[in-house]
Amino acid sequence: MAENNFFYYRGFPLVQSGNEMYYGSMGDKFVTKLTIRSSEKLHDVDIPTKVMVQLVPTGTEEVDLSKIRKGEMASLYEALDTAYVWLAKELF
């Protein structure tokens, strides 16, 4: 059996590659894509200051376009919190 080594935030997996993060499971109908657009250095650590959040469908079936959401947040915490609300609303 394969071991699941993903980082989880509020019950959904979070995977990062460079400035992009995917929050949610690819097996679900939707995931959120978080793109870090700008950041500031604080004590040798990059702190995101603009994060684009997009709710995107994972499947090939037709999706109601009114469910597709997009927004820009001022912090990574705000972006993850928004992504959680959007995912929970669509999946539960």
C-alpha positions in Angstrom: 0.0 0.0 0.0 1.4 3.4 -0.9 2.0 5.8 1.9 0.4 9.3 1.7 3.1 11.9 2.4 1.2 15.1 1.5 0.9 18.1 3.8 -2.7 18.6 4.8 -4.4 21.9 5.7 -7.9 21.7 7.1 -8.4 18.3 5.7 -7.3 18.9 2.1 -3.8 18.1 0.6 -1.5 21.0 -0.3 1.3 20.6 -2.9 3.8 23.3 -3.9 6.0 23.6 -6.9 7.8 26.9 -7.2 5.4 29.8 -6.9 2.3 27.6 -7.5 0.4 25.5 -5.0 -2.5 23.2 -5.5 -4.9 22.8 -2.6 -7.4 19.9 -2.7 -7.5 16.4 -4.2 -7.3 15.8 -7.9 -9.8 13.0 -7.4 -12.5 15.6 -6.4 -14.5 17.7 -8.8 -12.6 20.9 -8.0 -9.2 22.0 -6.7 -7.8 25.5 -6.0 -4.7 26.8 -7.6 -2.7 29.4 -5.6 -0.1 31.5 -7.4 2.3 33.6 -5.5 2.6 36.8 -7.5 4.8 38.9 -5.2 6.6 38.5 -1.9 8.8 40.4 0.5 11.9 39.2 2.3 11.7 39.2 6.1 14.8 37.8 8.0 15.9 35.7 5.0 12.4 34.3 4.4 10.1 35.2 1.5 6.6 36.2 2.8 3.9 36.2 0.1 2.2 39.6 -0.3 0.0 38.9 -3.3 -1.5 35.5 -4.0 -3.9 34.7 -6.8 -6.6 32.1 -5.9 -8.5 30.2 -8.6 -11.1 27.4 -8.2 -10.6 25.1 -11.1 -12.4 21.9 -12.3 -10.4 18.7 -12.4 -12.5 16.6 -14.7 -13.4 16.7 -18.4 -17.2 17.0 -17.8 -18.9 20.3 -18.5 -19.0 22.6 -15.4 -21.3 25.6 -14.8 -19.1 28.6 -15.4 -20.7 30.5 -12.5 -18.9 28.1 -10.1 -15.4 29.2 -11.4 -14.0 31.7 -9.0 -10.8 33.8 -9.0 -9.4 36.4 -6.7 -6.2 38.0 -5.4 -5.4 38.0 -1.7 -2.9 40.0 0.4 -1.4 37.0 2.3 -0.9 33.3 2.0 -3.2 32.7 5.1 -6.0 34.7 3.5 -5.6 32.8 0.2 -5.6 29.4 1.9 -8.6 30.4 4.0 -10.5 31.5 0.9 -9.5 28.4 -1.0 -10.9 26.2 1.9 -14.2 28.0 1.9 -14.6 27.7 -1.9 -13.6 24.0 -1.9 -15.9 23.2 1.1 -18.8 25.0 -0.6 -18.4 23.0 -3.8 -17.6 19.6 -2.4 -19.7 19.3 0.8 
